């Protein structure tokens, strides 16, 4: 089994991509009855918040490295 290690920036990028995917796909799922609007909204907000937290952590880590 291969073990992966991803940077905070890579995680933020992945979360951004996932949020964009959800924003593109969820409206069709809502229209087809596969998903409720309130659930879709919550899940998109959640992924945006995850991306934001990873981005802030990555920036803080980079800033810390510049201070040393």
N, C-alpha and C positions, 0 to 999 in steps of 0.2 A: 504494500500500500504506500502510495506517495503522499507525503505531507506537504501541504501548501502553506505559505505564509504571505499574506497580502498587506500592503501598506495601508495606512489610514486613508490616504488619497485614493488608492485603488478601490477601497471599500466605498468611499463617497461617490466616486464615478459610477460604480455598479449600482448603488442605490438611486442615483440620478437617472440612470438608464431604465431602471425598473419603474420608477415613478412615471417617466415619459411613456413607457410601454402601457402602464395601467391607464394613463390619461387617454391613450389612443384606443385601447381595447375595451375598457369598461363601458363606455357608452353603448357599444353594440350589445354587450352582455345585458345591460339594463333594458335596452329596447326589446331583446328577445325573452326577457323574464328570467334570465339566468342569475341575475344579481339585483339587489335593491339599491336604489340611489344613495340612501344614507350609509349603507355599508361601503359602497364604492368610494364615497367621499372620505369616509374615515380611513380607509386603507391607503388612499392616495396621500392624505395628510400625514399618515404615519410614516410612509416611505420618504416623503419630503423631509420630515423631522429627523429621521435616521440619517439621511444624506447630509443634512445641515450639521448634525452633531459630529459626524465623521469629518466633515470639512473643517469645522472649528478645531477639532482635536488635531487634525493634520497641520493646520496653520500654527497652532500653539507649539506643536512638536518642532516645526521648521523654525519658528521664532526662537525657541529654546536652543536649538543648534547654532543659531547665529550669534547668540550671546556668549557662547563658550569660546 
